[in-house]
Amino acid sequence: MPGERINAFMHRHNRDKHLNTVTFIMFILLAVEKVASGATMRLEAGKTFFDFTFSLTDVVQLLIYISMAVLISQKVNRKYLLIPDFVLLCIKLYAAVSGLITLFGVHYSNLLGELSVLEKTVESLLFSAFLIILFAGKLSHGKRLPAYCPIACLTVLSLCVPVTVVFEVLKFYVEEQMNYPLYMEIFIFLRGLLNEIFLDLPYAMLILLVFYCHTDE
């Protein structure tokens, strides 16, 4: 069984302690990346402009990532790590629902705007599904469900980056048709891809930490 092999691997050579450190670092990097992601580039009258936007939702997400890093550094009971992520689940569900409402209720004048909303909606749905499985597995008192949950979590989470790549490539093509400067297309593509990678990696580490490290229980 994959879960048993992962469990055996984690309990050799004190790997759980190293995983705790790596996960802490990854959430710190995620918080830094979240601030950097506020930088945007726009095209107006044939000229490019740099802006920095940071919404209330962005601030809440930043606080979630910092809270996760602090809790991991304190080596708290793994169940307490789910508290900040419950807030993140609410944010992702709200983004998914509002995205669906927007897609069905607004007629876009350009394909790029519609692709951006669709990308955010699909990614929010996938990440919400991942978090729900994570909660179900960790909070369940049964033995059969948690045995399959980490693999299910990793499977759903692993879909996020390929989905992002597909959407970013489509957006790149549309931007090309709209005569966006090449450097702007590359900037938008890399920003979207890096945003997803920096989000998914610490949560992949978190799956291992929650399900396979039991030093606190």
Residue pairs with C-beta under 8 A, 6 or more apart in sequence:
1 147
2 151
3 147
3 148
3 150
3 151
3 211
6 150
6 208
6 212
7 212
9 15
10 16
10 19
10 208
10 212
10 213
11 212
16 209
16 212
16 213
16 215
19 205
19 208
19 209
19 213
20 72
20 75
20 209
20 213
22 205
23 72
23 202
23 205
23 206
23 209
24 69
24 72
24 73
26 201
26 202
26 205
27 65
27 66
27 68
27 69
27 72
27 202
28 69
29 198
29 202
30 65
30 198
30 199
30 201
30 202
31 62
31 65
31 66
31 69
33 194
33 195
33 198
34 58
34 61
34 62
34 65
35 54
35 62
37 58
37 191
37 195
38 52
38 53
38 54
38 58
39 50
39 51
39 52
39 191
40 50
40 51
40 52
40 53
41 48
41 49
41 50
41 51
41 184
41 187
41 188
42 48
42 49
42 51
43 49
43 180
43 181
43 184
48 181
48 184
57 91
60 87
60 91
61 88
61 91
64 84
64 85
64 87
64 88
65 202
67 84
68 81
68 84
68 85
68 202
68 206
71 80
71 81
71 84
72 81
72 209
75 215
75 216
76 216
77 216
77 217
78 138
78 209
78 210
78 213
78 216
78 217
79 138
79 139
81 206
81 209
81 210
82 134
82 135
82 138
82 139
82 210
85 131
85 134
85 135
86 135
88 131
89 128
89 131
89 132
89 135
92 124
92 127
92 128
92 131
93 124
93 128
95 120
95 121
95 124
96 121
96 124
96 125
96 128
99 117
99 118
99 120
99 121
99 124
100 121
102 117
103 114
103 117
103 118
103 121
108 114
108 117
110 174
110 178
111 174
112 171
112 174
112 175
112 178
115 167
115 170
115 171
115 174
116 171
118 167
119 163
119 164
119 167
119 168
119 171
119 192
122 163
122 167
123 160
123 163
123 164
123 196
126 156
126 157
126 159
126 160
126 163
127 157
127 160
127 199
129 156
130 153
130 156
130 157
130 160
130 203
133 149
133 152
133 153
133 156
134 149
134 153
134 206
134 207
134 210
136 145
136 149
137 145
137 146
137 148
137 149
137 150
137 152
137 153
137 211
138 146
138 149
138 210
138 211
140 146
140 149
146 211
149 211
150 207
150 208
150 210
150 211
150 212
153 207
154 204
154 207
157 200
157 203
157 204
157 207
160 196
160 199
160 200
161 193
161 196
161 197
161 200
164 192
164 193
164 195
164 196
165 193
167 192
168 188
168 189
168 192
168 193
169 189
171 188
171 189
171 192
172 185
172 188
172 189
175 184
175 185
175 188
176 185
